[in-house]
Amino acid sequence: MAQGQTANTVKNGFKLPPIVVIIVALIVAELIFHLVFGAASNFKDATKKEVLPGNYMGLIYHGGFIVPFLLSMFIVLITFSIERFLTINKAHGNGSIEAFLQNIKSKLASHDINGALAECTKQKGSVANVVQAGLQKYAEMEKNTELSGEQKILNIQKEVEESTSLELPALEANLTVISTIATVGTLVALLGTVLGMLRSFSALGQAGATDTSALAQGISEALVNTAIGIATSALAIIMYNFLTSKIDSLTYAIDEIGYSISQSFASSKH
């Protein structure tokens, strides 16, 4: 049963290897930083020291070498948020989870196990996989003459739990990357802010006339990194909570139908 369930889990996922996504994101971020934000059209001169008035792309370029790291985290965040959203949506199956659960409960009430299994085949997805595993164990226990009724119910519950433990990791994969970005994004932004402020103080401390260009660049570096980092972290927190809430709803549905299956079996033996 575990092997078949694992195969279903693999088919239901879109899992992307984090290291590949991170490397590609870093490359793309560097290209965007130099070719888009660092384009000569964003500046008054070829030295790229003075940004055209109102040109925010040039201002972001002045954020310094920390900006590509923040951009890469933003790209990774968007990539994994979309990937997890597609995977979790596919785990729901072909129709409404609520309607599917009601159909299963109706079939169980009339002890129509074959009809319930047919509903699982039609629905597909992670919830259907777990229900199918429980129903198959249900049918197996009905034919078993050696175990007691209580042992049979425990076997059904154990099958549902094992199937759930195979499905949930596939749904939660890469969520740790999103939660990490929520924390690290702010810290990297803080690093960029500190470096920018150091540059500003260095310009103020120069002997003689203040280097206004270096001062402006230092302030830009501080503010740009702060803005990008906070925005990325805030979005990561929102996406993490949104995705985990969708996984929780699936988990509750699995728990509910698992309880219904075991209770249906118990009632059929009285």
Protein Blocks (a to p, Z undefined) as FASTA:
>chain_A
ZZmmmmmmmmmpccdcfklmmmmmmmmmmmmmmmmmmpmklpmbfnomaccehiaklmmm
mnojmlmmmmmmmmmmmmmmmmmmmmmmmmnombdfklmmmmmmmmmmnopaklmmmmmm
mngpjklmmmmmmmmmmmmmmmpckbcfklmmmmmmmmmmmmmmmmmmmmmgoklmmmmm
mmmmmmmmmmmmmmmmmmmmmmmmpghjddfklmmmmmmmmmmmmmmmmmmmmmmmmmmm
mmmmmmmmmmmmmmmmmmmmmmmmmmmmZZ
